[in-house]
């Protein structure tokens, strides 16, 4: 180690370098996602779904009424 640089000074430089590298790497990772979003938007296309008035893909049964179960504290006798 150079005699002109103290240990505390080299630690500060090391921490600053680590922080800079961390910011650089996290900043570059966002570019890939934004490029994917641009590509997805350019490839997207919408189409209308045409159906007749009573046409259904599958029958939907009418839901049956179901009583909810009692919570444990609702069964306590006073």
N, C-alpha and C positions, 0 to 999 in steps of 0.2 A: 504494500500500500504506500502511496505517496506520503511523505512526511508533512506535506503542506495541507492535506485534507484530513480533518478529524473524523472520528468514528460517527459522531452524531450528524455531521454534515453529510457523510456518505449514506447514512440511513435515510435522511430526508430526501436525498436525490433518488434513492432506490424506491421509496414510497411514491414520489412524484412520477417516476417512470412507470411503476405498476399501475397507478391510477390512469395515466395517459394511455397506456396500452389497453386497459379495460374499457375506457371510453371509446377508443378507436375501434375495438372489436365489436362492441355493442352497437355502435353507430353504423358499421358496415353490414350488420346482420339484417337491418331493416330494409336495405335496398333490394334484397332478394324477394322479400315478401311483397314489396310494392310492385316489383316487376311481374310477379305472379298475378297480382290483382289486375294490373293493366292487361295482361294476356287473357285473363278470364273474362274481363269486360269486353275485349275486342272479339272474343269467340262466342259470346253469349248471343242467343237469338230467341225471340219469343214467338209463340204461335198461339192462336186462339183455339179453344176446344169447342167444337160444334156438336150440340146435342139437341134432340127433340124435347118437347115439353115434359113428357113422363118417362123419359129414358133414364135408367139407372144402371150402374155397373153391377151392383149386387143389392139384394134387399136388406134394408135396415130394420131389425125388429124393434117394436115399441118397447121402451124400457119399462121394467116392472118396478113397482114401489117396494123398497126394502127398508124395514125398520132398522135404525142404527142400534148397535149393541150398547148396553149401559156401561158407563165408566165405573171402575171399582168403587169410587167414593159415592156414587149415586145409590148403591145398594145398602149402604150403612143405615141400620135402624136407629132412630133417635130415642 
